[in-house]
Amino acid sequence: MASSLSYDLDNMFAINFHEKPADRITKTMATRKGICEDYAVLFTEICTKAGLKVFKVEGFTKQNGFTDYIPHAWCVARIDNGWYVFDPTGDRGMFTTRNS
């Protein structure tokens, strides 16, 4: 995903909360562009097809002690006996990772 998709800067504030995940995936794959919600939905689909337990998380990032006011989406997946946090958007290298 990180090397195949580009972040859609033109639509970063244009989230359609009523868009079905399948439609979001189809649009993202057709345009090869997406925002955090698109990356998270696509990552969730890939993990599900691989047989992993996965959840999309929506919230706000925290960087350098500051909680941002712009919403973000990321994922948590169960691998072996542990839960791991994945940020498919940030993992492209565009954003810094969230700090606790």
PyRosetta script that sets phi, psi and omega in degrees:
from pyrosetta import init, pose_from_sequence

init()
pose = pose_from_sequence("MASSLSYDLDNMFAINFHEKPADRITKTMATRKGICEDYAVLFTEICTKAGLKVFKVEGFTKQNGFTDYIPHAWCVARIDNGWYVFDPTGDRGMFTTRNS")
pose.set_psi(1, -42.5)
pose.set_omega(1, -175.3)
pose.set_phi(2, -60.5)
pose.set_psi(2, -34.8)
pose.set_omega(2, -178.2)
pose.set_phi(3, -96.3)
pose.set_psi(3, -8.8)
pose.set_omega(3, -175.8)
pose.set_phi(4, -104.1)
pose.set_psi(4, -16.7)
pose.set_omega(4, -177.0)
pose.set_phi(5, -119.1)
pose.set_psi(5, 153.1)
pose.set_omega(5, 174.7)
pose.set_phi(6, -115.6)
pose.set_psi(6, 149.4)
pose.set_omega(6, 177.2)
pose.set_phi(7, -73.5)
pose.set_psi(7, 133.2)
pose.set_omega(7, -176.2)
pose.set_phi(8, -89.3)
pose.set_psi(8, 81.0)
pose.set_omega(8, -178.1)
pose.set_phi(9, -59.6)
pose.set_psi(9, -33.2)
pose.set_omega(9, -178.7)
pose.set_phi(10, -65.5)
pose.set_psi(10, -24.9)
pose.set_omega(10, -176.3)
pose.set_phi(11, -120.3)
pose.set_psi(11, 21.6)
pose.set_omega(11, -174.7)
pose.set_phi(12, -64.9)
pose.set_psi(12, -20.5)
pose.set_omega(12, 178.1)
pose.set_phi(13, -110.0)
pose.set_psi(13, 11.0)
pose.set_omega(13, -175.9)
pose.set_phi(14, -107.4)
pose.set_psi(14, 58.2)
pose.set_omega(14, -179.6)
pose.set_phi(15, -80.2)
pose.set_psi(15, 130.1)
pose.set_omega(15, 172.9)
pose.set_phi(16, -100.1)
pose.set_psi(16, 101.0)
pose.set_omega(16, -175.5)
pose.set_phi(17, -70.1)
pose.set_psi(17, -12.1)
pose.set_omega(17, -178.9)
pose.set_phi(18, -99.2)
pose.set_psi(18, -2.0)
pose.set_omega(18, -179.8)
pose.set_phi(19, -69.6)
pose.set_psi(19, 132.2)
pose.set_omega(19, 179.4)
pose.set_phi(20, -70.5)
pose.set_psi(20, 145.0)
pose.set_omega(20, 179.6)
pose.set_phi(21, -54.7)
pose.set_psi(21, -40.3)
pose.set_omega(21, -179.7)
pose.set_phi(22, -63.1)
pose.set_psi(22, -39.2)
pose.set_omega(22, 178.3)
pose.set_phi(23, -68.5)
pose.set_psi(23, -37.8)
pose.set_omega(23, 178.6)
pose.set_phi(24, -63.7)
pose.set_psi(24, -42.8)
pose.set_omega(24, 178.8)
pose.set_phi(25, -64.7)
pose.set_psi(25, -45.1)
pose.set_omega(25, 179.6)
pose.set_phi(26, -59.3)
pose.set_psi(26, -45.9)
pose.set_omega(26, -179.7)
pose.set_phi(27, -64.1)
pose.set_psi(27, -44.6)
pose.set_omega(27, -178.6)
pose.set_phi(28, -62.6)
pose.set_psi(28, -43.4)
pose.set_omega(28, -179.6)
pose.set_phi(29, -69.3)
pose.set_psi(29, -34.8)
pose.set_omega(29, -179.9)
pose.set_phi(30, -70.6)
pose.set_psi(30, -39.1)
pose.set_omega(30, -176.9)
pose.set_phi(31, -93.1)
pose.set_psi(31, -16.1)
pose.set_omega(31, -176.0)
pose.set_phi(32, 60.4)
pose.set_psi(32, 26.0)
pose.set_omega(32, 178.8)
pose.set_phi(33, -137.2)
pose.set_psi(33, 152.0)
pose.set_omega(33, 176.3)
pose.set_phi(34, -169.3)
pose.set_psi(34, 170.7)
pose.set_omega(34, 175.6)
pose.set_phi(35, -108.4)
pose.set_psi(35, -179.1)
pose.set_omega(35, -174.3)
pose.set_phi(36, -54.0)
pose.set_psi(36, -40.6)
pose.set_omega(36, 179.2)
pose.set_phi(37, -60.5)
pose.set_psi(37, -41.1)
pose.set_omega(37, 179.3)
pose.set_phi(38, -65.6)
pose.set_psi(38, -45.0)
pose.set_omega(38, 178.7)
pose.set_phi(39, -60.8)
pose.set_psi(39, -44.3)
pose.set_omega(39, -177.8)
pose.set_phi(40, -66.6)
pose.set_psi(40, -41.3)
pose.set_omega(40, 178.8)
pose.set_phi(41, -65.4)
pose.set_psi(41, -42.8)
pose.set_omega(41, 179.5)
pose.set_phi(42, -65.8)
pose.set_psi(42, -43.6)
pose.set_omega(42, 177.9)
pose.set_phi(43, -61.2)
pose.set_psi(43, -41.9)
pose.set_omega(43, 178.6)
pose.set_phi(44, -60.8)
pose.set_psi(44, -42.5)
pose.set_omega(44, 179.4)
pose.set_phi(45, -64.3)
pose.set_psi(45, -43.7)
pose.set_omega(45, 179.2)
pose.set_phi(46, -62.0)
pose.set_psi(46, -46.2)
pose.set_omega(46, 179.5)
pose.set_phi(47, -63.0)
pose.set_psi(47, -42.2)
pose.set_omega(47, 179.7)
pose.set_phi(48, -60.9)
pose.set_psi(48, -45.3)
pose.set_omega(48, 179.3)
pose.set_phi(49, -65.6)
pose.set_psi(49, -25.3)
pose.set_omega(49, 177.5)
pose.set_phi(50, -85.0)
pose.set_psi(50, -0.6)
pose.set_omega(50, 177.4)
pose.set_phi(51, 86.2)
pose.set_psi(51, 16.1)
pose.set_omega(51, 179.9)
pose.set_phi(52, -94.2)
pose.set_psi(52, 147.5)
pose.set_omega(52, 172.0)
pose.set_phi(53, -79.8)
pose.set_psi(53, 126.2)
pose.set_omega(53, -173.9)
pose.set_phi(54, -146.8)
pose.set_psi(54, 147.5)
pose.set_omega(54, 176.2)
pose.set_phi(55, -133.7)
pose.set_psi(55, 142.3)
pose.set_omega(55, 171.8)
pose.set_phi(56, -88.7)
pose.set_psi(56, 133.9)
pose.set_omega(56, -179.0)
pose.set_phi(57, -115.5)
pose.set_psi(57, 136.7)
pose.set_omega(57, 176.5)
pose.set_phi(58, -120.6)
pose.set_psi(58, 136.5)
pose.set_omega(58, -179.4)
pose.set_phi(59, -179.4)
pose.set_psi(59, -145.2)
pose.set_omega(59, -177.9)
pose.set_phi(60, -127.8)
pose.set_psi(60, 145.6)
pose.set_omega(60, 178.8)
pose.set_phi(61, -84.1)
pose.set_psi(61, 157.5)
pose.set_omega(61, 175.6)
pose.set_phi(62, -127.6)
pose.set_psi(62, 119.8)
pose.set_omega(62, -178.7)
pose.set_phi(63, -133.3)
pose.set_psi(63, 131.1)
pose.set_omega(63, 179.2)
pose.set_phi(64, 54.2)
pose.set_psi(64, 37.5)
pose.set_omega(64, 177.7)
pose.set_phi(65, 80.3)
pose.set_psi(65, 1.3)
pose.set_omega(65, -178.1)
pose.set_phi(66, -112.2)
pose.set_psi(66, 126.1)
pose.set_omega(66, 175.5)
pose.set_phi(67, -85.0)
pose.set_psi(67, 120.9)
pose.set_omega(67, -177.2)
pose.set_phi(68, -69.1)
pose.set_psi(68, 156.9)
pose.set_omega(68, 179.1)
pose.set_phi(69, -97.0)
pose.set_psi(69, -5.8)
pose.set_omega(69, 178.9)
pose.set_phi(70, -94.2)
pose.set_psi(70, 126.6)
pose.set_omega(70, -179.2)
pose.set_phi(71, -65.0)
pose.set_psi(71, 157.2)
pose.set_omega(71, -179.2)
pose.set_phi(72, -144.5)
pose.set_psi(72, 157.1)
pose.set_omega(72, 176.6)
pose.set_phi(73, -127.4)
pose.set_psi(73, 139.4)
pose.set_omega(73, 177.6)
pose.set_phi(74, -147.2)
pose.set_psi(74, -172.3)
pose.set_omega(74, -174.6)
pose.set_phi(75, -135.3)
pose.set_psi(75, 156.7)
pose.set_omega(75, 167.5)
pose.set_phi(76, -126.2)
pose.set_psi(76, 138.0)
pose.set_omega(76, -178.6)
pose.set_phi(77, -135.0)
pose.set_psi(77, 144.1)
pose.set_omega(77, 177.5)
pose.set_phi(78, -92.7)
pose.set_psi(78, 120.1)
pose.set_omega(78, 177.7)
pose.set_phi(79, -125.0)
pose.set_psi(79, 125.9)
pose.set_omega(79, -172.7)
pose.set_phi(80, 56.1)
pose.set_psi(80, -118.2)
pose.set_omega(80, -178.3)
pose.set_phi(81, -109.9)
pose.set_psi(81, 15.9)
pose.set_omega(81, -177.3)
pose.set_phi(82, -128.9)
pose.set_psi(82, 156.1)
pose.set_omega(82, 175.0)
pose.set_phi(83, -99.9)
pose.set_psi(83, 135.8)
pose.set_omega(83, -177.6)
pose.set_phi(84, -127.1)
pose.set_psi(84, 142.6)
pose.set_omega(84, 178.2)
pose.set_phi(85, -92.2)
pose.set_psi(85, 132.2)
pose.set_omega(85, 177.2)
pose.set_phi(86, -127.3)
pose.set_psi(86, 134.0)
pose.set_omega(86, 173.7)
pose.set_phi(87, -117.0)
pose.set_psi(87, 90.1)
pose.set_omega(87, -176.9)
pose.set_phi(88, -58.4)
pose.set_psi(88, -30.0)
pose.set_omega(88, 178.2)
pose.set_phi(89, -74.6)
pose.set_psi(89, -51.0)
pose.set_omega(89, -178.6)
pose.set_phi(90, -66.6)
pose.set_psi(90, -28.6)
pose.set_omega(90, 180.0)
pose.set_phi(91, -68.6)
pose.set_psi(91, -11.4)
pose.set_omega(91, 174.7)
pose.set_phi(92, -75.0)
pose.set_psi(92, -12.0)
pose.set_omega(92, 179.9)
pose.set_phi(93, 96.4)
pose.set_psi(93, 3.5)
pose.set_omega(93, -177.8)
pose.set_phi(94, -82.9)
pose.set_psi(94, -33.5)
pose.set_omega(94, -177.1)
pose.set_phi(95, -120.5)
pose.set_psi(95, 156.6)
pose.set_omega(95, 175.0)
pose.set_phi(96, -81.4)
pose.set_psi(96, 160.3)
pose.set_omega(96, -178.6)
pose.set_phi(97, -76.5)
pose.set_psi(97, 151.0)
pose.set_omega(97, 177.6)
pose.set_phi(98, -70.5)
pose.set_psi(98, 141.5)
pose.set_omega(98, 173.2)
pose.set_phi(99, -105.0)
pose.set_psi(99, 149.1)
pose.set_omega(99, 178.9)
pose.set_phi(100, -69.6)
pose.dump_pdb("model.pdb")
